[in-house]
């Protein structure tokens, strides 16, 4: 379930173009999809999870239920990989 006020630590991320992100803490490079990049760029700006859902709806022209699923999946995957905390 999307937490409306949850934020994620992203200050250790550095972008290299649109396809790669470097985590300065772990020293790992990650190749990311355009939707993951869209999400990460907004997380860095301080956007919370509920706002991400709205942004996904507008950007990808999808319904709210689909946006919630997409954001949850991306956040879970990025957390599992250690890209975000």
C-alpha positions as CSV (number, residue, x, y, z in Angstrom):
1,X,0.0,0.0,0.0
2,X,1.3,3.5,-0.9
3,X,2.1,5.6,2.1
4,X,1.0,9.2,1.5
5,X,3.8,10.8,3.5
6,X,6.7,8.4,3.0
7,X,9.9,9.7,1.5
8,X,13.1,7.8,0.5
9,X,16.7,8.5,0.9
10,X,18.1,9.4,-2.5
11,X,21.0,11.8,-1.7
12,X,23.6,9.2,-2.6
13,X,22.4,8.8,-6.2
14,X,24.1,10.3,-9.2
15,X,22.7,10.1,-12.7
16,X,24.7,9.4,-15.8
17,X,22.5,10.1,-18.7
18,X,18.9,8.8,-18.6
19,X,19.8,5.1,-18.3
20,X,22.4,4.8,-15.5
21,X,22.4,5.7,-11.8
22,X,25.3,5.4,-9.4
23,X,24.9,4.9,-5.7
24,X,27.8,6.7,-4.0
25,X,27.4,4.7,-0.8
26,X,27.5,1.2,-2.2
27,X,29.6,2.0,-5.2
28,X,27.2,0.3,-7.5
29,X,26.0,1.4,-11.0
30,X,22.5,0.5,-12.1
31,X,20.9,0.5,-15.5
32,X,17.4,1.8,-15.1
33,X,14.3,2.0,-17.3
34,X,12.7,5.3,-18.3
35,X,9.9,4.8,-15.7
36,X,12.5,4.1,-12.9
37,X,14.4,7.2,-14.0
38,X,11.1,9.2,-13.9
39,X,10.4,7.9,-10.4
40,X,13.9,8.5,-9.1
41,X,14.2,12.1,-10.4
42,X,11.0,12.9,-8.6
43,X,12.1,11.2,-5.4
44,X,15.2,13.3,-5.4
45,X,13.0,16.4,-5.6
46,X,11.3,15.2,-2.3
47,X,8.0,13.9,-3.9
48,X,6.3,11.4,-1.6
49,X,4.7,8.1,-2.6
50,X,1.2,9.4,-3.0
51,X,2.4,12.3,-5.2
52,X,4.3,9.8,-7.3
53,X,1.1,7.9,-8.1
54,X,-0.5,11.1,-9.3
55,X,2.6,12.0,-11.4
56,X,2.6,8.5,-13.0
57,X,-1.2,8.8,-13.8
58,X,-0.6,12.1,-15.5
59,X,2.7,11.2,-17.3
60,X,1.7,7.8,-18.5
61,X,-2.1,8.5,-18.9
62,X,-3.1,5.5,-16.8
63,X,-5.7,4.9,-14.1
64,X,-5.0,5.3,-10.4
65,X,-5.1,1.6,-9.6
66,X,-2.5,0.9,-12.3
67,X,-0.3,3.8,-11.2
68,X,-0.4,2.5,-7.6
69,X,0.7,-1.0,-8.7
70,X,3.5,0.4,-10.9
71,X,4.8,2.8,-8.3
72,X,4.7,0.0,-5.6
73,X,6.5,-2.4,-7.9
74,X,9.2,0.1,-8.8
75,X,9.8,1.2,-5.2
76,X,10.0,-2.4,-4.0
77,X,12.4,-3.4,-6.8
78,X,14.6,-0.3,-6.2
79,X,14.6,-0.9,-2.5
80,X,15.5,-4.6,-2.9
81,X,18.4,-3.7,-5.2
82,X,19.7,-1.1,-2.7
83,X,19.2,1.8,-5.1
84,X,17.0,3.6,-2.5
85,X,16.5,3.2,1.2
